Structure formats: structure tokens, C-alpha cells
Amino acid sequence: MLDKTIIGVDMGGTNIGLGRVEKNQIDKFKSFDISAQGTKEKILEEIINAIYSVFDGPVAGIGIGVPSLVDVNKGIVYNVQNIPSWDEVYLKDILEEQFGIPVYVNNDANCFTVGEKYFGTGKRFSNIVGITVGTGLGAGIIINNRLYSGVNCGAGEFGSISYKDKIFEFYCSGQFFENVHGTKGHILFEKAKNNDSNALDIFGEFGYHLGKAIQTILFSVDPEAIILGGSVSRAFPYFSDAMWASVNKFPYKHSLKNLVIEVTTQPHISILGAAALYYEFNRIN
């Protein structure tokens, strides 16, 4: 089925990454800055120009992941993170009118997860939770091989669940390192690679909190596999043991017996995932 040429678009708050996806890989990858503080029309113009830069030959559809809530059926995005003017944008209609092909829109965490299902580690599982651990904590859910977005594309917002004195996102994303320890995650990462004991202790603390979030996911979804992505996931070797020690306190031991927790191996999984929206929408069963 993965024989169509799809343009996958990963839209961030300050930049856009995109490429033609064909034969299970990205061809013609490009990245552009966008005017995050610009008008709605200015940013749309930048996105359209970016898509044209990879729009060569026949293209079956466009998939786009956006850091926001999305009306998946209508392709409307709401309150996009770090882009104030994008409070309500009929993105699907605008791009379909411009390019004359089907357009599929979903939030970025869902794109990550469906990308893993079609192109990554998740291919061998039917029930998956994908967790993006970066500046925030996002998640997508695959149930019985299908993406579950929820009625309002709000399924998987585990980062917003109350935890300790804040929410999970405060303790289980890149925010943790600066908010709790007054330093940047990438700085600690470099120190951990040099076996700095303080950096290793902080990553251990982070792993404990992430394990608590994973316990909540197990109570809610009970997946076969949890796949981690996002910038913080690169430090997995330094928080993995503490994370598992925390996860292993889950009271239903049978649920842990075959649980797999892995890190994505795809460097541009969000673009692949955006393209996979085409295949997910057009599946027969």
C-alpha cells in the first residue's frame, strides 16, 4: 500500500520541515524558518511556498502535523503553539484549494505515533502509545492498528494530567531540567556523556518521573509498546534504568511482562508520520 508519493509536513512553532515520501523513505527533505509572530496570511504563504519546493511530479496527497488541537475531519487547527495569529485556521481547505489534492491534518504527537506504526519500530505492534519528550510531553495512541485521536483530537494528552504540585509535562519533558534544576537538558546531556555524577543523578530523577507518567498510560491504555521520540529521548541511556525502576512498581505485574519501551530509530519520523496520515485515512480496514 505504501506506494504513493506523499508530501509530509512537520510544522513547528518557528520552523517547518518537509519532504516527499516515496518508497518508504524521504526524498528531497527541506527545512525553512517561518515568521512565528507574523500574520496568519504571511505564515500560510511561507508554508505554501515550502510545499511547492518539494512538489515535483505526481503527488497523491499532503499530510501535515501541527502542534495544536485539530478538528481532524475538517482540518481546522486551533491555537497553534508559539504562533499567536493561528487561533483558528482552516488549513485543509486552504491547502486543498491551492494544490488540488487531498490534505490530511493532525497534531504532531499523533503524527509521530502513526509514523512509527507505518514506517518505524511500531510496525510489529497493534497497540502502541508514542510519546514525544521535548519542550513538552505529547502522546499519540494506536488501538487495534488504528490511530485514535479522540472526538476533539485530545486523546493522549497525558502531559496535562495533574502530578505532584504541577502536571506531568512539568516533570517529564525538557521543562524539568530548567524549572527544577536551573539548567538546560542539552548541557546535562553533554555532562552525562562524560560521566558527570550530578548530571546522571538529575537524569535518574527525570526517569523516575517519566516512569510515573508511563504508569498512568498503562492504567489508561495498556499498550503492547511505548515508543519515545523528541529531543530528550536521545538521553535515554541515562534515564532508562530509573524509568524502568519506576515503571516496575506498577501494581499489575502481568501488564509489564511483555511491555516494550523503545526509542525511535527514524531521524525524521514526524515527516514520515505526517505522510502516513494519507495511508491511515485511506485504509480499507
Steps between C-alpha positions, in 0.01 A plus 500: 500500500790739569555567131363852474705818501390716793633831626548489876515829690616539860403847617669638811460829678795662321581273207361247257658174385362315200576257224365272231442155645518217251610136518503519881755778518532876483615648175582868466498596870492874568473726803395865521455761769153651528389840632355375827387847603370586155145526374290196421530575127879548511558161665261327257695650211826365645353151543358495148835608354676230704266233365554618144875455553453121519193471276660323203317245289175326596405531867204310649452711811643725769517416871581764755568478873437811709569567872139574586155357542353406164153435365620194309191468279498864390874558523466808720789580736448693822740703715827379348784506752731803465302641203256754648322585174402138439205486739273337240623406153308293243826342389356203310267714287769758426762247391257285301388806307862595436636161394191312379578177689377353831649648818501330841567689824566372852702602803873435509495231771242299307715535188802367688304197616334414168839545336645238732213267410556526125872569469673427830530281806123482544442291187512179702241610759122551488463715814750779548547824688753739349642759738677813380734625772632842406408850610165343591356155556268377226358160416309317230306176527465207259223252593454182294728641230305826463581850620264615774484879514188541715196708412691830527849370417571516873573133567843435645547833678665326795736792550210713624400256777562628854817364658657604829457879524486556122425277200694216342640726228678711763697197625512276189623730223787735434329748731610287796870575466460876496201536733625264769879514462561830323690356207444391142442139406758505220765625743425215740507259208855599413604471866335159532699376201811589703366304799426812708338368819267798551371483143443126534310553826275760334426267208421230756251734664350576160469129426311444823242764406467371143441154643211639702351645181539164329316336788208734430512400134494133599193557716329688215597317181690179590706495176740240369769758433595855593727678255688813603600785273589866534825670595518368857466139382859518374605484866314170548812305609536739796143477631393156380589308818324748730198508267468121506546489878206738525290316239562168674308625804182477292264278701382276213815299436351300214467826302875549529596150390511572127505880503751650257639852543729614219635818344426588138775422252362730228665846491208662311213296639269804531518561125445131428211507747337798334518313169357189669179694569417437134531124542317501833205691356478288186524158664229256404505315832 
